[in-house]
Amino acid sequence: MLRRIGYALHYTKLKNLVVKLSQVPPLYIPVYTYTMKRVGTLYDVIGNVNSPYGLVKPTSVDNSIVGQALYIDEADLKKRRRGAT
């Protein structure tokens, strides 16, 4: 099951993907498109608490991702919770 975290805005000069977050997931979790294509890993959350942005370290730079909704997998969240206890 997928959970939407936000929308891809643009790539930075350092080739990181900026994402406008609608909800803040845990750091270092894989990020996917709706078709389960892995985009990269969320490694930082920046900006205001009311309107956060995320930085994703992409697996490859693909401009077709810009403007698309991005998701995390519920199974990845469960793995993190199980490993944290």
N, C-alpha and C positions, 0 to 999 in steps of 0.2 A: 504494500500500500504506500502510495506516495503522499507527501505533505508539502504543499507549496510554501516556499520561504520568501519569494520575491521575484523581481524582474531584473534581467541583465541590462545594464545601462551602456557601458563602454569599456574599452581596454585602456589601461594607463600606458605611459611610456615604458614602464618596466614589464609590460605584457601581463599585468594582473587584471582580472575582470572585476569591475565594480558592480555590485548588486544592491538595488534598493530593497531592503528587507521589510517584509510585512510582519514577520515574527523572527526572533533571534534563536537559532539553533545552537547547540554546543559547538565549540571550535574543533577543528581538525576532523570534520565529518565530510564524507563524499557528497558532492552535489551533482544532480542529474537533470537532463531535460525530460519532457513528458514521455519520450520514446525510450527512456532508460539509457540514453547515451551519457556516459560519464563526462562531465565538464571539467571537474577538478576537485580541489579540497578547500573548504572555507578555513582561512587561517587568521583572519582579523575582523573585528567589528569596530567601526569608526563612526563618528558623528554624534549628533544629539540623541538623547535617550528616546525622545518622542518620534524621531525619524532616523533610525539607524541605517547605515550602509555596511555592506560586507565586502571583503576582499577575498577573491577566490584565486588560488594558484592553479592555472589551467593545465590540463594535460597536453593540449595543443591549442594554438590560437586559431579560432574559427569565427569569422565575423558574422556568420549566419545565426549565431547564438544571441547576438545583441538584439534586445527587444523581446526575447522569449521569456516565459515564466520558467523559473528554476525550482527544483524539488529536492527533498532528501527522502531517503527510504526509511520507513518505520523499522525495518529489520536492523538497520545500522544503529538506530537509537536503542533498541532492545539489547544489542550486543554491548553497547557502551554501558548501559545500566547494569547488566549482568557482570561485566568486568570490573565495575567500580565498587561492588560490595565485597 
